């Protein structure tokens, strides 16, 4: 299975990972190699097999809907790249 | 001092023959002496280690010390450690000082184990050689030309070289067992859900499981006792009664049924590794076990299934790294999209980006059924293989990896060959079963492990087998000449 420029650009958009023009062919080749590995699955007969999401087929444990987190925004924002007045700062989105 | 068992260290500490400060300083001195060459630690925390050792010594004086109190530990740099850099060996988290402790870190702090530092690993645990670390590869203490395995390569190297008596690791596709095999130490991946994932930086959440990496099976049993147990902060943590993993260590192996899967001894297995593993199984047979042939017919489907599912989970888990709240942010982003894209592109290494991209593609419209759903079906078939095999045996034995440690750089350009080196460990993660690696010999002067896999919750039995094997062999006592 071989990926081209269009697919690489699509995946780049999905993942928000930049692929420079000069690297597109290289990335496409490496990803295609991995997809070749995936195609080995095609030969397996999986008719009637239920997909397995959890090794022990366990269901998600639920808890009471009560607040358990304490407010520690100062500690958490101390490691932010840019924060002020309880907000995380990003480049301006709206003029 | 660094070649004692954990129990012997504990006895000396309790008897007052050594203090935790002395023991901890001994390891810090060895790290100073050896780690510049080995590159097994990302961060060493001498002040923290000594202050924790002083607290441990106070517990001995107060009579409140436990078996592991005062014995230092190294944490894989994937475990969040409050106030300490937790990088996951990525540029993305090079500036990340964790604001809280992982559950495992909390547990071992509670027991009073001083933290020596954080160990090197493949970036975000994606790799089998520890070469993809932002901080450069760790060397194998047995041969500096060789990789230590991965992703918990730093953890395996520090235990093998005596730069920590024990270390924490995580295993998503073999990341405890394969480096344990490559470095000649003992490592166990417990049943999925036994050890809390809280505070472990997520790679593939339905596979990730933490476990101990130590010199011997007995040491691992003691350490697993401290690590495992229910934690409400991990939604997949299992609510079960507390298990004593040391309880069965001394049991006889008489009557144990050992399944040997023909599929694990096929093409691609190094002849020297095969001989070592077969000899080890014969040794277990001498201890009273019965050997039976079993089959795992879907073994070859495990690697492709895993490389769909794990990257798919990674692509969603790693979407949190966006340059906004923590971690790396690119210089002077011109708008929000530029901030996301450049932060992620500059912050992640090549293999991490590749797995995110391939995972997102497998989940994308039009491919979900063909890749993701198909892989989940194969996952069940691989699990059912084990269920069927365990109807005729108690445990399964085979190789951990097809070869001994390979050379640094040997496989780094060929990711498929690297992926295939995990073909014996990955099926165990797909099924969520416990698996143990114990040292079993040397091939081409590099260590080789024996892989022992059991049914769910059979960790105590696996450690019993490992311990009994280590009563009649001394592979686990071998130390690389330069690190004696």
Interface residues (C-beta under 8 A of the other chain):
Chain A: X7 X10 X11 X12 X14 X15 X16 X17 X18 X19 X27 X30 X31 X33 X34 X35 X37 X38 X40 X41 X42 X44 X46 X49 X50 X51 X52 X53 X54 X55 X56 X58 X60 X61 X63 X72 X75 X76 X78 X79 X80 X81 X82 X88 X90 X91 X92 X93
Chain B: X95 X96 X97 X99 X191 X192 X193 X206 X232 X235 X236 X237 X238 X239 X298 X300 X301 X303 X304 X305 X307 X308 X315 X319 X322 X323 X324 X325 X326 X327 X328 X329 X333 X334 X335 X336 X337 X338 X339 X340 X341 X342 X344 X345 X348 X353 X354 X356 X357 X358 X360 X361 X362 X364 X371 X373 X374 X375 X376 X377 X378 X379 X380 X381 X383 X415 X416 X419 X430 X431 X432 X433 X456
